[in-house]
Amino acid sequence: MSPETLAIARDAALVLLVLEAIPIIALLVFAAYYVSKGLGEFHPKASSGLRTARMTVQDASNTAKQAVVTGRQPIIRLASTAEGVRAGLVRYLRRR
C-alpha cells in the first residue's frame, strides 16, 4: 500500500469515528441536562433532610466529647496525684 492510500484510509476512519461520537455526545448532554434539572427539583427537599442529619451528627459528637471529658477526669486526677506523691518523695529523699 502506498502512503497516500494509508492517509486516505486514516482520514476516512477519523471521519467515521467523529460521526459515531456525535450521537454519543448528544446523549450525554441530554442526560446531563435532565439530571441537573431533576437535581434542581430535588435540592430543596434534600437540604432540610441534610440539615436534620447534620444536627443529629453534631449532637452525637457533642455527647461523645462530653463522655470523653467526663471519663478522662478521674484518670487525670489519679495521674496528677501519683505524680505529686512521686515528686514529694523524691524531694523528701534528696533532703535526707
PyRosetta script that sets phi, psi and omega in degrees:
from pyrosetta import init, pose_from_sequence

init()
pose = pose_from_sequence("MSPETLAIARDAALVLLVLEAIPIIALLVFAAYYVSKGLGEFHPKASSGLRTARMTVQDASNTAKQAVVTGRQPIIRLASTAEGVRAGLVRYLRRR")
pose.set_psi(1, 142.4)
pose.set_omega(1, -178.9)
pose.set_phi(2, -85.4)
pose.set_psi(2, 158.6)
pose.set_omega(2, 178.5)
pose.set_phi(3, -60.6)
pose.set_psi(3, -32.5)
pose.set_omega(3, 178.8)
pose.set_phi(4, -65.8)
pose.set_psi(4, -39.4)
pose.set_omega(4, 179.5)
pose.set_phi(5, -66.1)
pose.set_psi(5, -41.1)
pose.set_omega(5, 178.5)
pose.set_phi(6, -65.1)
pose.set_psi(6, -38.5)
pose.set_omega(6, 178.9)
pose.set_phi(7, -65.1)
pose.set_psi(7, -40.5)
pose.set_omega(7, 178.3)
pose.set_phi(8, -65.9)
pose.set_psi(8, -43.0)
pose.set_omega(8, 178.8)
pose.set_phi(9, -63.2)
pose.set_psi(9, -40.2)
pose.set_omega(9, 177.9)
pose.set_phi(10, -62.9)
pose.set_psi(10, -45.5)
pose.set_omega(10, 179.6)
pose.set_phi(11, -63.7)
pose.set_psi(11, -40.0)
pose.set_omega(11, 178.9)
pose.set_phi(12, -65.8)
pose.set_psi(12, -38.8)
pose.set_omega(12, 178.5)
pose.set_phi(13, -65.6)
pose.set_psi(13, -39.6)
pose.set_omega(13, 178.1)
pose.set_phi(14, -64.8)
pose.set_psi(14, -40.1)
pose.set_omega(14, 178.2)
pose.set_phi(15, -63.0)
pose.set_psi(15, -43.5)
pose.set_omega(15, 178.6)
pose.set_phi(16, -63.8)
pose.set_psi(16, -39.8)
pose.set_omega(16, 178.0)
pose.set_phi(17, -64.2)
pose.set_psi(17, -40.6)
pose.set_omega(17, 178.3)
pose.set_phi(18, -65.1)
pose.set_psi(18, -41.5)
pose.set_omega(18, 179.1)
pose.set_phi(19, -64.5)
pose.set_psi(19, -31.9)
pose.set_omega(19, 175.6)
pose.set_phi(20, -73.2)
pose.set_psi(20, -36.0)
pose.set_omega(20, -175.3)
pose.set_phi(21, -72.2)
pose.set_psi(21, -29.7)
pose.set_omega(21, -176.8)
pose.set_phi(22, -59.3)
pose.set_psi(22, -51.8)
pose.set_omega(22, 179.4)
pose.set_phi(23, -66.6)
pose.set_psi(23, -31.7)
pose.set_omega(23, 179.0)
pose.set_phi(24, -66.4)
pose.set_psi(24, -43.9)
pose.set_omega(24, 178.2)
pose.set_phi(25, -65.0)
pose.set_psi(25, -39.7)
pose.set_omega(25, 178.5)
pose.set_phi(26, -61.6)
pose.set_psi(26, -41.0)
pose.set_omega(26, 177.7)
pose.set_phi(27, -64.1)
pose.set_psi(27, -41.0)
pose.set_omega(27, 179.1)
pose.set_phi(28, -65.3)
pose.set_psi(28, -41.3)
pose.set_omega(28, 177.9)
pose.set_phi(29, -64.9)
pose.set_psi(29, -42.6)
pose.set_omega(29, 178.3)
pose.set_phi(30, -60.1)
pose.set_psi(30, -47.1)
pose.set_omega(30, -180.0)
pose.set_phi(31, -65.2)
pose.set_psi(31, -42.4)
pose.set_omega(31, 179.9)
pose.set_phi(32, -63.7)
pose.set_psi(32, -37.4)
pose.set_omega(32, 178.8)
pose.set_phi(33, -62.9)
pose.set_psi(33, -48.0)
pose.set_omega(33, -177.5)
pose.set_phi(34, -72.6)
pose.set_psi(34, -30.0)
pose.set_omega(34, 175.5)
pose.set_phi(35, -67.2)
pose.set_psi(35, -44.6)
pose.set_omega(35, 179.4)
pose.set_phi(36, -66.4)
pose.set_psi(36, -35.6)
pose.set_omega(36, 177.3)
pose.set_phi(37, -65.9)
pose.set_psi(37, -41.6)
pose.set_omega(37, 178.2)
pose.set_phi(38, -66.9)
pose.set_psi(38, -38.4)
pose.set_omega(38, 178.1)
pose.set_phi(39, -67.6)
pose.set_psi(39, -31.1)
pose.set_omega(39, 176.9)
pose.set_phi(40, -63.1)
pose.set_psi(40, -36.1)
pose.set_omega(40, 176.9)
pose.set_phi(41, -77.6)
pose.set_psi(41, -28.4)
pose.set_omega(41, -176.7)
pose.set_phi(42, -80.5)
pose.set_psi(42, -28.5)
pose.set_omega(42, -172.9)
pose.set_phi(43, -56.8)
pose.set_psi(43, -48.7)
pose.set_omega(43, -179.5)
pose.set_phi(44, -61.5)
pose.set_psi(44, -34.9)
pose.set_omega(44, 179.2)
pose.set_phi(45, -70.5)
pose.set_psi(45, -38.2)
pose.set_omega(45, -176.1)
pose.set_phi(46, -75.9)
pose.set_psi(46, -31.9)
pose.set_omega(46, -174.7)
pose.set_phi(47, -66.2)
pose.set_psi(47, -34.0)
pose.set_omega(47, 177.6)
pose.set_phi(48, -69.0)
pose.set_psi(48, -39.1)
pose.set_omega(48, 176.8)
pose.set_phi(49, -65.7)
pose.set_psi(49, -39.8)
pose.set_omega(49, 178.4)
pose.set_phi(50, -67.1)
pose.set_psi(50, -36.0)
pose.set_omega(50, 178.0)
pose.set_phi(51, -64.0)
pose.set_psi(51, -43.5)
pose.set_omega(51, 178.3)
pose.set_phi(52, -62.5)
pose.set_psi(52, -43.2)
pose.set_omega(52, 179.0)
pose.set_phi(53, -64.0)
pose.set_psi(53, -41.0)
pose.set_omega(53, 179.1)
pose.set_phi(54, -62.3)
pose.set_psi(54, -41.5)
pose.set_omega(54, 179.6)
pose.set_phi(55, -66.1)
pose.set_psi(55, -38.9)
pose.set_omega(55, 178.8)
pose.set_phi(56, -64.0)
pose.set_psi(56, -42.8)
pose.set_omega(56, 178.9)
pose.set_phi(57, -65.2)
pose.set_psi(57, -39.7)
pose.set_omega(57, 178.5)
pose.set_phi(58, -63.6)
pose.set_psi(58, -42.5)
pose.set_omega(58, 177.5)
pose.set_phi(59, -62.2)
pose.set_psi(59, -43.0)
pose.set_omega(59, 178.8)
pose.set_phi(60, -63.9)
pose.set_psi(60, -39.5)
pose.set_omega(60, 178.6)
pose.set_phi(61, -64.0)
pose.set_psi(61, -44.2)
pose.set_omega(61, 179.0)
pose.set_phi(62, -63.3)
pose.set_psi(62, -40.6)
pose.set_omega(62, 178.2)
pose.set_phi(63, -63.4)
pose.set_psi(63, -42.0)
pose.set_omega(63, 179.5)
pose.set_phi(64, -65.5)
pose.set_psi(64, -41.7)
pose.set_omega(64, 178.5)
pose.set_phi(65, -62.4)
pose.set_psi(65, -42.2)
pose.set_omega(65, 179.4)
pose.set_phi(66, -63.8)
pose.set_psi(66, -39.7)
pose.set_omega(66, 179.3)
pose.set_phi(67, -65.3)
pose.set_psi(67, -38.7)
pose.set_omega(67, 179.0)
pose.set_phi(68, -66.1)
pose.set_psi(68, -43.5)
pose.set_omega(68, 179.9)
pose.set_phi(69, -64.0)
pose.set_psi(69, -44.7)
pose.set_omega(69, -179.8)
pose.set_phi(70, -64.5)
pose.set_psi(70, -39.3)
pose.set_omega(70, -179.9)
pose.set_phi(71, -74.0)
pose.set_psi(71, -26.4)
pose.set_omega(71, -176.7)
pose.set_phi(72, -82.6)
pose.set_psi(72, -27.2)
pose.set_omega(72, -174.8)
pose.set_phi(73, -58.2)
pose.set_psi(73, -46.9)
pose.set_omega(73, 178.7)
pose.set_phi(74, -62.9)
pose.set_psi(74, -35.8)
pose.set_omega(74, 179.9)
pose.set_phi(75, -67.7)
pose.set_psi(75, -40.7)
pose.set_omega(75, 178.3)
pose.set_phi(76, -64.1)
pose.set_psi(76, -41.3)
pose.set_omega(76, 178.8)
pose.set_phi(77, -63.0)
pose.set_psi(77, -43.4)
pose.set_omega(77, 178.5)
pose.set_phi(78, -63.4)
pose.set_psi(78, -44.4)
pose.set_omega(78, -178.5)
pose.set_phi(79, -65.3)
pose.set_psi(79, -41.4)
pose.set_omega(79, -179.6)
pose.set_phi(80, -69.9)
pose.set_psi(80, -35.1)
pose.set_omega(80, 177.1)
pose.set_phi(81, -65.6)
pose.set_psi(81, -44.1)
pose.set_omega(81, 178.5)
pose.set_phi(82, -62.5)
pose.set_psi(82, -40.6)
pose.set_omega(82, 179.1)
pose.set_phi(83, -66.1)
pose.set_psi(83, -38.9)
pose.set_omega(83, 177.6)
pose.set_phi(84, -64.7)
pose.set_psi(84, -42.6)
pose.set_omega(84, 178.3)
pose.set_phi(85, -64.0)
pose.set_psi(85, -42.4)
pose.set_omega(85, 179.7)
pose.set_phi(86, -63.0)
pose.set_psi(86, -45.7)
pose.set_omega(86, 179.7)
pose.set_phi(87, -63.1)
pose.set_psi(87, -39.3)
pose.set_omega(87, 178.1)
pose.set_phi(88, -64.5)
pose.set_psi(88, -43.2)
pose.set_omega(88, 178.4)
pose.set_phi(89, -64.5)
pose.set_psi(89, -40.5)
pose.set_omega(89, 178.9)
pose.set_phi(90, -62.3)
pose.set_psi(90, -44.9)
pose.set_omega(90, -179.7)
pose.set_phi(91, -65.4)
pose.set_psi(91, -40.6)
pose.set_omega(91, 179.9)
pose.set_phi(92, -65.1)
pose.set_psi(92, -43.2)
pose.set_omega(92, -178.2)
pose.set_phi(93, -70.3)
pose.set_psi(93, -28.6)
pose.set_omega(93, 178.5)
pose.set_phi(94, -71.7)
pose.set_psi(94, -31.5)
pose.set_omega(94, 179.9)
pose.set_phi(95, -73.7)
pose.set_psi(95, -22.3)
pose.set_omega(95, -177.0)
pose.set_phi(96, -68.9)
pose.dump_pdb("model.pdb")
